[in-house]
Amino acid sequence: MYVKQEECLPLAKDLYQSFQRDFNDFMAEDHNYTQAYKDLFSAKIDEVEQQEFNNSVLTRQKQATRELYLLGDQIRLPLKKLNVRIKRAKLPTDLATDISLDIRNRNFEGVADKLQRLIQILSDNAEKMQTAGMKDDTIVLLKQARVEIAQKADEQTQMMKEVSGKSDETRHLYKELEAFIRHICEDGKLIYERTRKADEYTIKKMIGRLHKKGGKGNDENVESQK
């Protein structure tokens, strides 16, 4: 599972909570899990967090990302309701479902384009959709959402490029932190296989929970987890 750079720190902080709680089980599993190892993991979290704190562009990028997630979440329910009407109208398109899936996965690349295509289909079939129960203001709301998402996605992309350019010299810090994450998760999934705890060491599910929290993990202080 690919881990984005902006996901690395909040992911590590969430993992640290589980790892600290279950530390005795890890020590019993592998003698390499020592207090020194746990301290190194904690220190790497602090190092990356301090680096991010010192990077004002990264802070603005995270804010833009949160705002983009919020815009997407605001239209998820309207899209679900719209999809019901699309099926009732028997229009041959899965765009509403595709857009909802992209929003759920926080994959905003192409969402604005798909929204534009959906808007065109709804406009071309407005009478049929209204007969199926589509509200009169649906197209207007989707147009507004498309503009806002496109603008915020572009803003986020530009900031990500700027952050990337500034973080080349510190990229190794994220790689080192990600190495801790993957190492611990690899063993954690095996230690707690077929139990609910295994989810806390499954990167895909951890990232899913992180997205549901809207990235709030970025703003937490790791000291509260130690």
Buried (B, 14 or more C-beta within 10 A) or exposed (E): EEBEBBBBBBBBBBBBBBBBEBBEBBBEBEEEBEEEBBEEBBEBBEBBBEBBEEBEBBBBBBBBBBBBBEBBBBBEEBBEBBBEBBBBBEBEBEBBBBBBEBBBEBEBEEBBEBBBBBBEBBEEBBEBBBEBEBBEEBBEBBBEBBEBBBEBBEBBBEBBEBBEEEBEEBEEBBEBBBEBBEBBBEBBBEBBEEEEBBBBBBBEEBBBEBBEEBBEBBEBEBEEBE
